[in-house]
Amino acid sequence: MKRWMAVTVLALATLGVMPAGATEREGSIPEDLAARKPPRPNDLYVAVLPFWSADGKQGEVARACVMLNLMRHGFKLAPKGSPSLAAAARRTDAAIRRDPKWEPLARLETADAARVGKSLGAQWVIFGEFGDLKTQSQKSGGILPRKIGVIDIRLLVADTASGETIYWNRIRDTASGSTGLFRAKATAIERSLVTRAVNTIFDDIGTAMPDHYTGAEVSQEMVRQVVEAMGK
């Protein structure tokens, strides 16, 4: 089942970043995933692959947010035994580079993602891509122009045993940064959009999963810290 819906955008948590329009959403609904009768999250190992984009922007932000959301809902992160989220990301990247069919800079197909996820001992694998992620200036009533952030992100969940996509969502969203002395930076606006989009998708995934504990919502500061650790 697919859906296309427009919902009212809520205010962003980051200082100086405000909604600019409606969120457009397409893809699976929680009932689609629930119908597959998935096991409890703490019985599932999930691998998270890099998110593809033409310029590489914010890909690690998306991956960090996905991993944090997996932890929030009680999933186990593959590969097993990783001492940290950053270590899990590095071990996953190494597995991708070892894959004989890996092509640098190429988009991952579901079959490729499932194969890599399986090699990492995961039952599910999450990957995705950015169709667009940018910040542009727009004239406003103030002295300084406003910054408008735009995102088009697609997230997919595949079963590594069957190689089948079992859940997917695509979100298009915008947000604006305030004018003035403390106006938001372009990277902060983009990070806000990525975090909000991934959190929204996982709110639905969590709804579809059997009885499990759900922690506090993933914040941009949490994401920033994980991305920083990945870069070390």
N, C-alpha and C positions, 0 to 999 in steps of 0.2 A: 504494500500500500504506500502511496506517496501523498505528500501534502504540500501545499503552498499557502502560506499565511502571512499576514502583516499584523504585527503587534505593536502596542505602544512601547517606546523605548524608555527604560527607567534611567534615572540619573546615575552617572558613573561615580565610583568611589574616589577616583583620583582628583585632587584639587585642580580646578580650572578646566576640567573636561566635562562637557555637557552633551546631551543628546542632540543630534542634528536631523534626525528623520526616523522613519519606521524601519524595523528589521524585517527583511524578507527571508523566509525559511522554506526549504524544500527537502524532502527525503522521507526516511522511515519515521514511524511513530512508536511510542513505547509498546503498544499492543503487538506490533510486529515482532519485537524481540521477545516479549513475554510469551508469545505463542510458541516459541521454540523451546520453552521450558528450560532456560539456562540454569546451571548449578548456582549455588551461593557464591558470591564474589570471593570469599576466602578459600574456595576450592578451585579457583581459576588463576593460572599464571598468564599474564598478559605482557606481550612485548610492544614497545613503542618505537616506531621507526621515525627517521627525520621527516619533516614536512617539506615538500618540494615547493620552490618558488623560483621565478625566473632570475631574480637577483639575490636570492638567499636571505632576504630580510625577514627577521622575526621567526624564522623556522624553529630555532631552539626555544623561543618563548612559547610557541604552540606545544612543542614536545614537553617542556617543563610543566606547563599547565595540565596537559593530559596525565602525566605521571602523578602529579599532586592530586588530581581528581580521582585517579585510580586508588591511591592511598586513602583518600577521603571516604570512599565507598567500600573499602576493605578488600580490594583485589590484591593479589600477589604480583609483584613485578618480576618479569623475566629479564635477564637470566637469573636463575636461582642462586642465592648466595651473594648477590651484589651488596657491598657494604653501604652504598649510598646511591641516590638517584643519579648523580654525576657518573659514578662508576658503572651503573647499569647502562647509561647512554654510551659511554666509551666502549663497553664490551659489545653492545649492539652494533655500533659503527664498525667495529673490527669484524664482526660476523658478516656484515654487508659487504665489506671489502673482500672477504674471502669467498663470497658467493661467485661461482664461475660465470653466472649470467649477469652479473652486476655491470651496469654501464654508468660511469660518472655523469652527473648532470641530467640524467634521463629520469622521467617520471616513473614511479614504481607502479606496476600493474598488480592486481589483486593476487595473481598466482605467484608473482615474485615475492610479494610481502608475506604471503602465507608460507612460502618455502623458507624464507629467512626466519620467520617467527618460529617455525617448527624446529629449526636448527638450534634455536635458543631455549627450547624446552617449553614453549608457550602453547597454550590451547587457543588463545586468541591473539591477534596482532592488530594494532591500531596504526594507521598511517593517513596521509592526506596531502593536500596541496593548497596553495594560495593562487586563485585566479587573479587577485588584485590585492594590494596592500600599499597604500600611499597616503601622503598628507600634502594638501595643496592649500595655498592662500586664497582667501575670498574676501572681497570688500565688504565692510560692515558699516554700521552707523558710527563706530568709534574712530579714534585717530589711527589705530593700527588695524590691519586686516586680521580676520579670524583665520585660524587653521582648521581645515576640514579633513578629517581622516576617513578613509574608505577601505572597507575590507570585503573580500569575497573568499571564503574559506570552505573547503570540503574535507570532512572527516569520515573515514571508513573503518569499520570493524570487520575483520575476516576471521573465519574459523580455519585454523591451520591444518586440521585433519581433512576437511572437505575442499579447502581452497575457495570457499564460497563467501561472498560478502553477506554478512548477517545483519548489518545495520549501517546506515549512512545518513549524513545530514550535510546540507550546504546552507551557509548563512551569508547574506549580504547585509552590511550594516554601515552606518556612518556616525561620526561624533565630531564635535567641534571643540577647539581649545579657546579659552577666553582671551580677550585682548588685555592690554595693560602690562604693568611692570612684571607681574608674576604669571604671564601667559604660559600655557603648557607647551613643552617641546614636542616636535613631531614624533620622536621615538616614544614619548610617554603616551601620546594619543593612540599610536598604533598598538602599543602594548596593552592599553586599556581595551581596545577593540578585540584583540586576540583573546585576552583573558575572559572577557565577557562572553564571547562566542563559544569558547570551549566549555566554560561553566554552564552555559545554557544547554548545550548538547548533553552534558553529563547529568544535569538535573533529570532529563528524560530517561537516560540509560539507567540511572539509579532507581527510577520509578518502576522500570521493567524487571529489575532483579529481585530474587527471593529475599526473604527476611535477612536484613543486615543492618549494621550500625553505620550511620552517616555522620561524619565529622563536620566541622565548621567549613564554610565556603572558602574556596581558594582565593587568596588575595593577590594583588599585583606585587606586593612586597615579597610574599612567599615565592612567587614566580621569579622575581628579580634575583633573589638569593640563589635559587637553583641554577639559573642561567649563568650567574657569576661563577658558581662552583664548577660548572661544565667547562668554562673557559680556562680553568687553571690546569 
